[in-house]
Amino acid sequence: MAAIRTVLFDLDGTLIDSVRLILDSYHHTLSAHGLPPRSDEDWLRGVGTPLSVQLAEWRDDPGKLDALIATYREYNLKHHDRMVTVYPGVVDAVRRIREAGTATGLVTSKNRLGALRGLTLARLEAMMDVLVCADEVTNPKPHPEPVEKAIALLGADPASTLYVGDSIHDMHSGRAAGVRTAAVLWGPFGRSHLEGARPDYWVERPEELVELVRGKA
């Protein structure tokens, strides 16, 4: 098996703990527009996909959909820095992966503005060689396009690329793009939720990613 020379990361639930903020943002959005509430479990099923997918019920009313997305983003950005934290050990792991000479990139279902906000909070913005965000692709995850675009931008080889994420959408996107996948277990989803996506690696601690890249896992 080829050595890992490129590591692509998801953002929410993988690098930063923003899941509570995401769920609260959805709850606030429905409430603000007088719409029936949904449970955390309902929203969690779509975490890892863009807002337009999560709110697809209103896609036949573009004005309504745009208003819902605007409300979500306003709330999310207002509370972002107070509610979002970096998972312990993540920044050090990314730094060590780069020190090993590995290229790194971000593949996220957030738009670029939101992604940069999260990376800046985590002090990871300078550690990503490329960003591929939801507003820069035609087909978001779980389609392979976002991962394929990152590979193309980096001039990487899929056979030596690893995509690290926390959701089934990440795993399906990576597998469809022909890269290896690593499912992290410090995010909102457990092994039982992710095993159907058949990740190549299970990762319980960020340090294990460093071991994978260095061929010691």
Secondary structure, 3 states (H helix, E strand, C coil): CCCCCEEEECCECCCEECHHHHHHHHHHHHHHCCCCCCCHHHHHCCCCCCHHHHCHHHCCCHHHHHHHHHHHHHHHHHHHHHHCEECCCHHHHHHHHHHCCCEEEEECCCCHHHHHHHHHHHCCHHHCCEEECHHHCCCCCCCCHHHHHHHHHHCCCHHHEEEEECCHHHHHHHHHCCCEEEEECCCCCCHHHHHHHCCCEEECCHHHHHHHHCCCC
